[in-house]
Amino acid sequence: MVKAFKISVAGAAMAALSLTAPAQAGNGSAVGAGLAGFGIGAILGGALAPREVYVVPPPPPPPPVYYGPVAYGPPPWTPGWYDYCARRYPGFNPQTGYFVGPDGAPYFCR
């Protein structure tokens, strides 16, 4: 619908310009004829241009990165680990490496 309208407007403009007096050099008519030709070309080019737009999907996100568990104390079963856990957790059992938490569940000392 819009394309047909643009073509009909361009045709009407070309017909109107063809009925005018011919351009004569030296009095500025050549500039007007050039601008009219540019306008008609822009209208026809816009009406005849394809309307399809192809959009490329974005690339997939990078895979997630996983890190190991965080340990704040010394490595387990070392003398420094025994001292750290015994000072930090009063219910620490050095034979099992577990302590009893405030909720009554056993937790491994890390």
Backbone as XML, in Angstrom:
<?xml version="1.0"?>
<chain id="A" units="angstrom">
  <residue number="1" name="MET">
    <atom name="N" x="0.826" y="-1.182" z="0.000"/>
    <atom name="CA" x="0.000" y="0.000" z="0.000"/>
    <atom name="C" x="0.876" y="1.254" z="0.000"/>
  </residue>
  <residue number="2" name="VAL">
    <atom name="N" x="1.840" y="1.298" z="0.902"/>
    <atom name="CA" x="2.718" y="2.465" z="0.991"/>
    <atom name="C" x="3.608" y="2.532" z="-0.248"/>
  </residue>
  <residue number="3" name="LYS">
    <atom name="N" x="4.036" y="1.353" z="-0.724"/>
    <atom name="CA" x="4.909" y="1.311" z="-1.887"/>
    <atom name="C" x="4.180" y="1.864" z="-3.122"/>
  </residue>
  <residue number="4" name="ALA">
    <atom name="N" x="2.927" y="1.473" z="-3.293"/>
    <atom name="CA" x="2.142" y="1.956" z="-4.434"/>
    <atom name="C" x="1.936" y="3.473" z="-4.334"/>
  </residue>
  <residue number="5" name="PHE">
    <atom name="N" x="1.721" y="3.964" z="-3.129"/>
    <atom name="CA" x="1.538" y="5.403" z="-2.935"/>
    <atom name="C" x="2.805" y="6.165" z="-3.308"/>
  </residue>
  <residue number="6" name="LYS">
    <atom name="N" x="3.956" y="5.650" z="-2.890"/>
    <atom name="CA" x="5.220" y="6.323" z="-3.192"/>
    <atom name="C" x="5.490" y="6.330" z="-4.691"/>
  </residue>
  <residue number="7" name="ILE">
    <atom name="N" x="5.174" y="5.222" z="-5.349"/>
    <atom name="CA" x="5.402" y="5.164" z="-6.795"/>
    <atom name="C" x="4.463" y="6.135" z="-7.521"/>
  </residue>
  <residue number="8" name="SER">
    <atom name="N" x="3.224" y="6.222" z="-7.059"/>
    <atom name="CA" x="2.291" y="7.148" z="-7.709"/>
    <atom name="C" x="2.709" y="8.597" z="-7.480"/>
  </residue>
  <residue number="9" name="VAL">
    <atom name="N" x="3.226" y="8.910" z="-6.292"/>
    <atom name="CA" x="3.702" y="10.282" z="-6.031"/>
    <atom name="C" x="4.898" y="10.589" z="-6.907"/>
  </residue>
  <residue number="10" name="ALA">
    <atom name="N" x="5.808" y="9.614" z="-7.054"/>
    <atom name="CA" x="6.981" y="9.828" z="-7.895"/>
    <atom name="C" x="6.555" y="10.021" z="-9.354"/>
  </residue>
  <residue number="11" name="GLY">
    <atom name="N" x="5.584" y="9.233" z="-9.790"/>
    <atom name="CA" x="5.099" y="9.402" z="-11.163"/>
    <atom name="C" x="4.465" y="10.763" z="-11.382"/>
  </residue>
  <residue number="12" name="ALA">
    <atom name="N" x="3.688" y="11.219" z="-10.405"/>
    <atom name="CA" x="3.055" y="12.542" z="-10.513"/>
    <atom name="C" x="4.112" y="13.639" z="-10.537"/>
  </residue>
  <residue number="13" name="ALA">
    <atom name="N" x="5.174" y="13.488" z="-9.747"/>
    <atom name="CA" x="6.242" y="14.492" z="-9.731"/>
    <atom name="C" x="6.967" y="14.522" z="-11.069"/>
  </residue>
  <residue number="14" name="MET">
    <atom name="N" x="7.215" y="13.342" z="-11.628"/>
    <atom name="CA" x="7.892" y="13.306" z="-12.927"/>
    <atom name="C" x="7.013" y="13.939" z="-14.012"/>
  </residue>
  <residue number="15" name="ALA">
    <atom name="N" x="5.716" y="13.673" z="-13.958"/>
    <atom name="CA" x="4.806" y="14.266" z="-14.942"/>
    <atom name="C" x="4.762" y="15.781" z="-14.793"/>
  </residue>
  <residue number="16" name="ALA">
    <atom name="N" x="4.742" y="16.266" z="-13.568"/>
    <atom name="CA" x="4.700" y="17.719" z="-13.342"/>
    <atom name="C" x="5.974" y="18.374" z="-13.836"/>
  </residue>
  <residue number="17" name="LEU">
    <atom name="N" x="7.114" y="17.718" z="-13.637"/>
    <atom name="CA" x="8.372" y="18.311" z="-14.087"/>
    <atom name="C" x="8.540" y="18.229" z="-15.603"/>
  </residue>
  <residue number="18" name="SER">
    <atom name="N" x="7.923" y="17.229" z="-16.217"/>
    <atom name="CA" x="8.063" y="17.114" z="-17.677"/>
    <atom name="C" x="7.243" y="18.178" z="-18.402"/>
  </residue>
  <residue number="19" name="LEU">
    <atom name="N" x="6.244" y="18.751" z="-17.761"/>
    <atom name="CA" x="5.419" y="19.771" z="-18.389"/>
    <atom name="C" x="5.990" y="21.181" z="-18.235"/>
  </residue>
  <residue number="20" name="THR">
    <atom name="N" x="7.043" y="21.348" z="-17.476"/>
    <atom name="CA" x="7.618" y="22.683" z="-17.271"/>
    <atom name="C" x="8.504" y="23.052" z="-18.445"/>
  </residue>
  <residue number="21" name="ALA">
    <atom name="N" x="8.899" y="24.289" z="-18.482"/>
    <atom name="CA" x="9.773" y="24.781" z="-19.548"/>
    <atom name="C" x="11.162" y="24.160" z="-19.377"/>
  </residue>
  <residue number="22" name="PRO">
    <atom name="N" x="11.875" y="23.942" z="-20.445"/>
    <atom name="CA" x="13.208" y="23.345" z="-20.353"/>
    <atom name="C" x="14.164" y="24.268" z="-19.593"/>
  </residue>
  <residue number="23" name="ALA">
    <atom name="N" x="15.133" y="23.655" z="-18.908"/>
    <atom name="CA" x="16.107" y="24.418" z="-18.136"/>
    <atom name="C" x="17.064" y="25.122" z="-19.086"/>
  </residue>
  <residue number="24" name="GLN">
    <atom name="N" x="17.454" y="26.326" z="-18.697"/>
    <atom name="CA" x="18.392" y="27.082" z="-19.518"/>
    <atom name="C" x="19.595" y="27.407" z="-18.658"/>
  </residue>
  <residue number="25" name="ALA">
    <atom name="N" x="20.752" y="27.259" z="-19.247"/>
    <atom name="CA" x="21.987" y="27.488" z="-18.515"/>
    <atom name="C" x="22.156" y="28.964" z="-18.218"/>
  </residue>
  <residue number="26" name="GLY">
    <atom name="N" x="22.705" y="29.235" z="-17.049"/>
    <atom name="CA" x="23.065" y="30.602" z="-16.735"/>
    <atom name="C" x="22.095" y="31.315" z="-15.828"/>
  </residue>
  <residue number="27" name="ASN">
    <atom name="N" x="20.873" y="30.822" z="-15.619"/>
    <atom name="CA" x="19.962" y="31.558" z="-14.757"/>
    <atom name="C" x="19.557" y="30.747" z="-13.515"/>
  </residue>
  <residue number="28" name="GLY">
    <atom name="N" x="20.271" y="29.651" z="-13.155"/>
    <atom name="CA" x="20.012" y="28.880" z="-11.946"/>
    <atom name="C" x="19.025" y="27.749" z="-12.124"/>
  </residue>
  <residue number="29" name="SER">
    <atom name="N" x="18.492" y="27.572" z="-13.313"/>
    <atom name="CA" x="17.527" y="26.502" z="-13.537"/>
    <atom name="C" x="18.182" y="25.122" z="-13.449"/>
  </residue>
  <residue number="30" name="ALA">
    <atom name="N" x="19.460" y="25.043" z="-13.772"/>
    <atom name="CA" x="20.153" y="23.750" z="-13.735"/>
    <atom name="C" x="20.230" y="23.234" z="-12.302"/>
  </residue>
  <residue number="31" name="VAL">
    <atom name="N" x="20.415" y="24.119" z="-11.341"/>
    <atom name="CA" x="20.468" y="23.698" z="-9.934"/>
    <atom name="C" x="19.110" y="23.169" z="-9.507"/>
  </residue>
  <residue number="32" name="GLY">
    <atom name="N" x="18.056" y="23.825" z="-9.891"/>
    <atom name="CA" x="16.707" y="23.377" z="-9.551"/>
    <atom name="C" x="16.391" y="22.040" z="-10.181"/>
  </residue>
  <residue number="33" name="ALA">
    <atom name="N" x="16.798" y="21.858" z="-11.439"/>
    <atom name="CA" x="16.555" y="20.582" z="-12.110"/>
    <atom name="C" x="17.352" y="19.467" z="-11.425"/>
  </residue>
  <residue number="34" name="GLY">
    <atom name="N" x="18.557" y="19.764" z="-10.992"/>
    <atom name="CA" x="19.370" y="18.753" z="-10.289"/>
    <atom name="C" x="18.749" y="18.365" z="-8.965"/>
  </residue>
  <residue number="35" name="LEU">
    <atom name="N" x="18.246" y="19.347" z="-8.218"/>
    <atom name="CA" x="17.592" y="19.048" z="-6.946"/>
    <atom name="C" x="16.301" y="18.264" z="-7.148"/>
  </residue>
  <residue number="36" name="ALA">
    <atom name="N" x="15.556" y="18.592" z="-8.192"/>
    <atom name="CA" x="14.329" y="17.853" z="-8.478"/>
    <atom name="C" x="14.656" y="16.412" z="-8.852"/>
  </residue>
  <residue number="37" name="GLY">
    <atom name="N" x="15.680" y="16.225" z="-9.642"/>
    <atom name="CA" x="16.095" y="14.868" z="-10.003"/>
    <atom name="C" x="16.562" y="14.076" z="-8.796"/>
  </residue>
  <residue number="38" name="PHE">
    <atom name="N" x="17.275" y="14.745" z="-7.914"/>
    <atom name="CA" x="17.718" y="14.073" z="-6.683"/>
    <atom name="C" x="16.522" y="13.650" z="-5.834"/>
  </residue>
  <residue number="39" name="GLY">
    <atom name="N" x="15.537" y="14.518" z="-5.713"/>
    <atom name="CA" x="14.343" y="14.192" z="-4.927"/>
    <atom name="C" x="13.554" y="13.049" z="-5.536"/>
  </residue>
  <residue number="40" name="ILE">
    <atom name="N" x="13.390" y="13.065" z="-6.832"/>
    <atom name="CA" x="12.652" y="11.974" z="-7.494"/>
    <atom name="C" x="13.412" y="10.658" z="-7.322"/>
  </residue>
  <residue number="41" name="GLY">
    <atom name="N" x="14.721" y="10.704" z="-7.459"/>
    <atom name="CA" x="15.519" y="9.484" z="-7.271"/>
    <atom name="C" x="15.434" y="8.951" z="-5.851"/>
  </residue>
  <residue number="42" name="ALA">
    <atom name="N" x="15.398" y="9.847" z="-4.887"/>
    <atom name="CA" x="15.287" y="9.415" z="-3.485"/>
    <atom name="C" x="13.928" y="8.772" z="-3.225"/>
  </residue>
  <residue number="43" name="ILE">
    <atom name="N" x="12.881" y="9.345" z="-3.791"/>
    <atom name="CA" x="11.540" y="8.777" z="-3.597"/>
    <atom name="C" x="11.441" y="7.409" z="-4.270"/>
  </residue>
  <residue number="44" name="LEU">
    <atom name="N" x="11.903" y="7.300" z="-5.495"/>
    <atom name="CA" x="11.851" y="6.017" z="-6.193"/>
    <atom name="C" x="12.745" y="4.980" z="-5.520"/>
  </residue>
  <residue number="45" name="GLY">
    <atom name="N" x="13.925" y="5.394" z="-5.099"/>
    <atom name="CA" x="14.826" y="4.459" z="-4.422"/>
    <atom name="C" x="14.249" y="3.957" z="-3.110"/>
  </residue>
  <residue number="46" name="GLY">
    <atom name="N" x="13.585" y="4.832" z="-2.376"/>
    <atom name="CA" x="12.948" y="4.406" z="-1.131"/>
    <atom name="C" x="11.771" y="3.484" z="-1.367"/>
  </residue>
  <residue number="47" name="ALA">
    <atom name="N" x="11.050" y="3.715" z="-2.453"/>
    <atom name="CA" x="9.884" y="2.883" z="-2.742"/>
    <atom name="C" x="10.287" y="1.507" z="-3.257"/>
  </residue>
  <residue number="48" name="LEU">
    <atom name="N" x="11.377" y="1.411" z="-3.964"/>
    <atom name="CA" x="11.786" y="0.143" z="-4.575"/>
    <atom name="C" x="12.793" y="-0.637" z="-3.743"/>
  </residue>
  <residue number="49" name="ALA">
    <atom name="N" x="13.259" y="-0.070" z="-2.650"/>
    <atom name="CA" x="14.256" y="-0.759" z="-1.819"/>
    <atom name="C" x="13.615" y="-1.944" z="-1.095"/>
  </residue>
  <residue number="50" name="PRO">
    <atom name="N" x="14.350" y="-3.034" z="-0.914"/>
    <atom name="CA" x="13.791" y="-4.184" z="-0.187"/>
    <atom name="C" x="13.581" y="-3.853" z="1.290"/>
  </residue>
  <residue number="51" name="ARG">
    <atom name="N" x="12.579" y="-4.474" z="1.896"/>
    <atom name="CA" x="12.224" y="-4.179" z="3.278"/>
    <atom name="C" x="12.703" y="-5.241" z="4.259"/>
  </residue>
  <residue number="52" name="GLU">
    <atom name="N" x="13.274" y="-6.339" z="3.794"/>
    <atom name="CA" x="13.684" y="-7.402" z="4.700"/>
    <atom name="C" x="14.902" y="-6.963" z="5.518"/>
  </residue>
  <residue number="53" name="VAL">
    <atom name="N" x="14.855" y="-7.248" z="6.785"/>
    <atom name="CA" x="15.971" y="-6.968" z="7.677"/>
    <atom name="C" x="16.326" y="-8.272" z="8.377"/>
  </residue>
  <residue number="54" name="TYR">
    <atom name="N" x="17.553" y="-8.667" z="8.249"/>
    <atom name="CA" x="18.012" y="-9.905" z="8.860"/>
    <atom name="C" x="18.803" y="-9.565" z="10.116"/>
  </residue>
  <residue number="55" name="VAL">
    <atom name="N" x="18.390" y="-10.146" z="11.224"/>
    <atom name="CA" x="19.050" y="-9.887" z="12.503"/>
    <atom name="C" x="19.755" y="-11.165" z="12.944"/>
  </residue>
  <residue number="56" name="VAL">
    <atom name="N" x="21.024" y="-11.040" z="13.230"/>
    <atom name="CA" x="21.800" y="-12.187" z="13.686"/>
    <atom name="C" x="21.607" y="-12.316" z="15.194"/>
  </residue>
  <residue number="57" name="PRO">
    <atom name="N" x="21.316" y="-13.534" z="15.689"/>
    <atom name="CA" x="21.144" y="-13.679" z="17.142"/>
    <atom name="C" x="22.466" y="-13.449" z="17.867"/>
  </residue>
  <residue number="58" name="PRO">
    <atom name="N" x="22.399" y="-12.993" z="19.094"/>
    <atom name="CA" x="23.635" y="-12.749" z="19.844"/>
    <atom name="C" x="24.338" y="-14.067" z="20.147"/>
  </residue>
  <residue number="59" name="PRO">
    <atom name="N" x="25.653" y="-14.021" z="20.352"/>
    <atom name="CA" x="26.373" y="-15.261" z="20.657"/>
    <atom name="C" x="25.944" y="-15.801" z="22.017"/>
  </residue>
  <residue number="60" name="PRO">
    <atom name="N" x="26.080" y="-17.102" z="22.219"/>
    <atom name="CA" x="25.674" y="-17.669" z="23.514"/>
    <atom name="C" x="26.599" y="-17.166" z="24.629"/>
  </residue>
  <residue number="61" name="PRO">
    <atom name="N" x="26.088" y="-17.096" z="25.846"/>
    <atom name="CA" x="26.935" y="-16.626" z="26.953"/>
    <atom name="C" x="28.029" y="-17.649" z="27.251"/>
  </residue>
  <residue number="62" name="PRO">
    <atom name="N" x="29.134" y="-17.195" z="27.802"/>
    <atom name="CA" x="30.202" y="-18.136" z="28.134"/>
    <atom name="C" x="29.752" y="-19.088" z="29.239"/>
  </residue>
  <residue number="63" name="PRO">
    <atom name="N" x="30.337" y="-20.272" z="29.287"/>
    <atom name="CA" x="29.938" y="-21.215" z="30.341"/>
    <atom name="C" x="30.320" y="-20.679" z="31.721"/>
  </residue>
  <residue number="64" name="PRO">
    <atom name="N" x="29.558" y="-21.046" z="32.742"/>
    <atom name="CA" x="29.878" y="-20.548" z="34.090"/>
    <atom name="C" x="31.195" y="-21.138" z="34.601"/>
  </residue>
  <residue number="65" name="VAL">
    <atom name="N" x="31.837" y="-20.388" z="35.451"/>
    <atom name="CA" x="33.102" y="-20.814" z="36.040"/>
    <atom name="C" x="32.834" y="-21.215" z="37.483"/>
  </residue>
  <residue number="66" name="TYR">
    <atom name="N" x="33.280" y="-22.398" z="37.831"/>
    <atom name="CA" x="33.077" y="-22.900" z="39.182"/>
    <atom name="C" x="34.417" y="-22.938" z="39.923"/>
  </residue>
  <residue number="67" name="TYR">
    <atom name="N" x="34.377" y="-22.534" z="41.139"/>
    <atom name="CA" x="35.560" y="-22.545" z="41.975"/>
    <atom name="C" x="35.356" y="-23.552" z="43.097"/>
  </residue>
  <residue number="68" name="GLY">
    <atom name="N" x="36.449" y="-24.054" z="43.624"/>
    <atom name="CA" x="36.373" y="-25.012" z="44.718"/>
    <atom name="C" x="35.934" y="-24.337" z="46.003"/>
  </residue>
  <residue number="69" name="PRO">
    <atom name="N" x="35.690" y="-25.136" z="47.029"/>
    <atom name="CA" x="35.274" y="-24.548" z="48.309"/>
    <atom name="C" x="36.383" y="-23.687" z="48.910"/>
  </residue>
  <residue number="70" name="VAL">
    <atom name="N" x="35.968" y="-22.706" z="49.658"/>
    <atom name="CA" x="36.906" y="-21.790" z="50.286"/>
    <atom name="C" x="37.250" y="-22.324" z="51.674"/>
  </residue>
  <residue number="71" name="ALA">
    <atom name="N" x="38.520" y="-22.396" z="51.958"/>
    <atom name="CA" x="38.978" y="-22.831" z="53.283"/>
    <atom name="C" x="39.778" y="-21.695" z="53.897"/>
  </residue>
  <residue number="72" name="TYR">
    <atom name="N" x="39.449" y="-21.347" z="55.151"/>
    <atom name="CA" x="40.102" y="-20.221" z="55.792"/>
    <atom name="C" x="41.183" y="-20.639" z="56.780"/>
  </residue>
  <residue number="73" name="GLY">
    <atom name="N" x="41.128" y="-21.842" z="57.257"/>
    <atom name="CA" x="42.101" y="-22.292" z="58.250"/>
    <atom name="C" x="43.243" y="-23.053" z="57.607"/>
  </residue>
  <residue number="74" name="PRO">
    <atom name="N" x="44.127" y="-23.618" z="58.428"/>
    <atom name="CA" x="45.228" y="-24.423" z="57.898"/>
    <atom name="C" x="44.700" y="-25.729" z="57.300"/>
  </residue>
  <residue number="75" name="PRO">
    <atom name="N" x="45.505" y="-26.435" z="56.494"/>
    <atom name="CA" x="45.051" y="-27.692" z="55.901"/>
    <atom name="C" x="44.695" y="-28.717" z="56.992"/>
  </residue>
  <residue number="76" name="PRO">
    <atom name="N" x="43.688" y="-29.564" z="56.728"/>
    <atom name="CA" x="43.273" y="-30.533" z="57.750"/>
    <atom name="C" x="44.390" y="-31.515" z="58.132"/>
  </residue>
  <residue number="77" name="TRP">
    <atom name="N" x="44.301" y="-31.954" z="59.378"/>
    <atom name="CA" x="45.164" y="-32.977" z="59.976"/>
    <atom name="C" x="46.605" y="-32.524" z="60.143"/>
  </residue>
  <residue number="78" name="THR">
    <atom name="N" x="46.842" y="-31.241" z="60.187"/>
    <atom name="CA" x="48.176" y="-30.719" z="60.501"/>
    <atom name="C" x="48.150" y="-30.193" z="61.930"/>
  </residue>
  <residue number="79" name="PRO">
    <atom name="N" x="49.312" y="-30.043" z="62.544"/>
    <atom name="CA" x="49.323" y="-29.509" z="63.919"/>
    <atom name="C" x="48.655" y="-28.136" z="64.040"/>
  </residue>
  <residue number="80" name="GLY">
    <atom name="N" x="48.848" y="-27.283" z="63.058"/>
    <atom name="CA" x="48.196" y="-25.969" z="63.085"/>
    <atom name="C" x="46.684" y="-26.091" z="62.997"/>
  </residue>
  <residue number="81" name="TRP">
    <atom name="N" x="46.188" y="-27.091" z="62.269"/>
    <atom name="CA" x="44.748" y="-27.312" z="62.138"/>
    <atom name="C" x="44.157" y="-27.743" z="63.473"/>
  </residue>
  <residue number="82" name="TYR">
    <atom name="N" x="44.857" y="-28.669" z="64.184"/>
    <atom name="CA" x="44.378" y="-29.103" z="65.509"/>
    <atom name="C" x="44.265" y="-27.905" z="66.458"/>
  </residue>
  <residue number="83" name="ASP">
    <atom name="N" x="45.311" y="-27.055" z="66.483"/>
    <atom name="CA" x="45.290" y="-25.880" z="67.369"/>
    <atom name="C" x="44.174" y="-24.905" z="66.977"/>
  </residue>
  <residue number="84" name="TYR">
    <atom name="N" x="44.025" y="-24.668" z="65.683"/>
    <atom name="CA" x="43.005" y="-23.736" z="65.195"/>
    <atom name="C" x="41.601" y="-24.206" z="65.586"/>
  </residue>
  <residue number="85" name="CYS">
    <atom name="N" x="41.290" y="-25.463" z="65.331"/>
    <atom name="CA" x="39.946" y="-25.980" z="65.610"/>
    <atom name="C" x="39.674" y="-26.068" z="67.113"/>
  </residue>
  <residue number="86" name="ALA">
    <atom name="N" x="40.694" y="-26.446" z="67.899"/>
    <atom name="CA" x="40.504" y="-26.554" z="69.344"/>
    <atom name="C" x="40.229" y="-25.180" z="69.960"/>
  </residue>
  <residue number="87" name="ARG">
    <atom name="N" x="40.898" y="-24.116" z="69.444"/>
    <atom name="CA" x="40.681" y="-22.768" z="69.972"/>
    <atom name="C" x="39.352" y="-22.186" z="69.483"/>
  </residue>
  <residue number="88" name="ARG">
    <atom name="N" x="38.988" y="-22.478" z="68.259"/>
    <atom name="CA" x="37.799" y="-21.871" z="67.672"/>
    <atom name="C" x="36.506" y="-22.562" z="68.114"/>
  </residue>
  <residue number="89" name="TYR">
    <atom name="N" x="36.512" y="-23.878" z="68.211"/>
    <atom name="CA" x="35.306" y="-24.638" z="68.533"/>
    <atom name="C" x="35.529" y="-25.433" z="69.816"/>
  </residue>
  <residue number="90" name="PRO">
    <atom name="N" x="34.803" y="-25.105" z="70.884"/>
    <atom name="CA" x="35.039" y="-25.789" z="72.160"/>
    <atom name="C" x="34.684" y="-27.278" z="72.119"/>
  </residue>
  <residue number="91" name="GLY">
    <atom name="N" x="33.731" y="-27.684" z="71.294"/>
    <atom name="CA" x="33.337" y="-29.088" z="71.243"/>
    <atom name="C" x="34.080" y="-29.873" z="70.179"/>
  </residue>
  <residue number="92" name="PHE">
    <atom name="N" x="35.278" y="-29.445" z="69.800"/>
    <atom name="CA" x="36.042" y="-30.103" z="68.743"/>
    <atom name="C" x="36.580" y="-31.449" z="69.217"/>
  </residue>
  <residue number="93" name="ASN">
    <atom name="N" x="36.383" y="-32.487" z="68.379"/>
    <atom name="CA" x="36.907" y="-33.818" z="68.661"/>
    <atom name="C" x="38.112" y="-34.037" z="67.749"/>
  </residue>
  <residue number="94" name="PRO">
    <atom name="N" x="39.350" y="-34.074" z="68.262"/>
    <atom name="CA" x="40.529" y="-34.202" z="67.408"/>
    <atom name="C" x="40.633" y="-35.560" z="66.719"/>
  </residue>
  <residue number="95" name="GLN">
    <atom name="N" x="39.949" y="-36.574" z="67.209"/>
    <atom name="CA" x="40.045" y="-37.900" z="66.579"/>
    <atom name="C" x="39.187" y="-37.983" z="65.313"/>
  </residue>
  <residue number="96" name="THR">
    <atom name="N" x="38.058" y="-37.301" z="65.295"/>
    <atom name="CA" x="37.180" y="-37.346" z="64.122"/>
    <atom name="C" x="37.295" y="-36.095" z="63.254"/>
  </residue>
  <residue number="97" name="GLY">
    <atom name="N" x="37.726" y="-34.982" z="63.811"/>
    <atom name="CA" x="37.809" y="-33.725" z="63.080"/>
    <atom name="C" x="36.500" y="-32.962" z="63.068"/>
  </residue>
  <residue number="98" name="TYR">
    <atom name="N" x="35.503" y="-33.441" z="63.808"/>
    <atom name="CA" x="34.191" y="-32.797" z="63.830"/>
    <atom name="C" x="33.980" y="-32.060" z="65.144"/>
  </residue>
  <residue number="99" name="PHE">
    <atom name="N" x="33.075" y="-31.086" z="65.101"/>
    <atom name="CA" x="32.643" y="-30.392" z="66.313"/>
    <atom name="C" x="31.128" y="-30.311" z="66.270"/>
  </residue>
  <residue number="100" name="VAL">
    <atom name="N" x="30.505" y="-30.099" z="67.421"/>
    <atom name="CA" x="29.055" y="-29.992" z="67.506"/>
    <atom name="C" x="28.689" y="-28.516" z="67.422"/>
  </residue>
  <residue number="101" name="GLY">
    <atom name="N" x="27.853" y="-28.198" z="66.432"/>
    <atom name="CA" x="27.442" y="-26.817" z="66.222"/>
    <atom name="C" x="26.358" y="-26.392" z="67.187"/>
  </residue>
  <residue number="102" name="PRO">
    <atom name="N" x="25.947" y="-25.128" z="67.142"/>
    <atom name="CA" x="24.910" y="-24.618" z="68.041"/>
    <atom name="C" x="23.553" y="-25.294" z="67.830"/>
  </residue>
  <residue number="103" name="ASP">
    <atom name="N" x="23.342" y="-25.852" z="66.642"/>
    <atom name="CA" x="22.076" y="-26.529" z="66.382"/>
    <atom name="C" x="22.113" y="-28.006" z="66.755"/>
  </residue>
  <residue number="104" name="GLY">
    <atom name="N" x="23.268" y="-28.500" z="67.261"/>
    <atom name="CA" x="23.406" y="-29.882" z="67.691"/>
    <atom name="C" x="23.875" y="-30.819" z="66.593"/>
  </residue>
  <residue number="105" name="ALA">
    <atom name="N" x="24.095" y="-30.300" z="65.388"/>
    <atom name="CA" x="24.570" y="-31.139" z="64.280"/>
    <atom name="C" x="26.091" y="-31.128" z="64.231"/>
  </residue>
  <residue number="106" name="PRO">
    <atom name="N" x="26.697" y="-32.262" z="63.817"/>
    <atom name="CA" x="28.159" y="-32.292" z="63.718"/>
    <atom name="C" x="28.614" y="-31.614" z="62.415"/>
  </residue>
  <residue number="107" name="TYR">
    <atom name="N" x="29.724" y="-30.884" z="62.507"/>
    <atom name="CA" x="30.335" y="-30.195" z="61.364"/>
    <atom name="C" x="31.812" y="-30.498" z="61.347"/>
  </residue>
  <residue number="108" name="PHE">
    <atom name="N" x="32.369" y="-30.679" z="60.130"/>
    <atom name="CA" x="33.808" y="-30.892" z="60.009"/>
    <atom name="C" x="34.506" y="-29.556" z="60.102"/>
  </residue>
  <residue number="109" name="CYS">
    <atom name="N" x="35.586" y="-29.512" z="60.837"/>
    <atom name="CA" x="36.331" y="-28.269" z="61.037"/>
    <atom name="C" x="37.136" y="-27.961" z="59.785"/>
  </residue>
  <residue number="110" name="ARG">
    <atom name="N" x="36.899" y="-26.794" z="59.210"/>
    <atom name="CA" x="37.660" y="-26.387" z="58.015"/>
    <atom name="C" x="38.416" y="-25.122" z="58.284"/>
  </residue>
</chain>
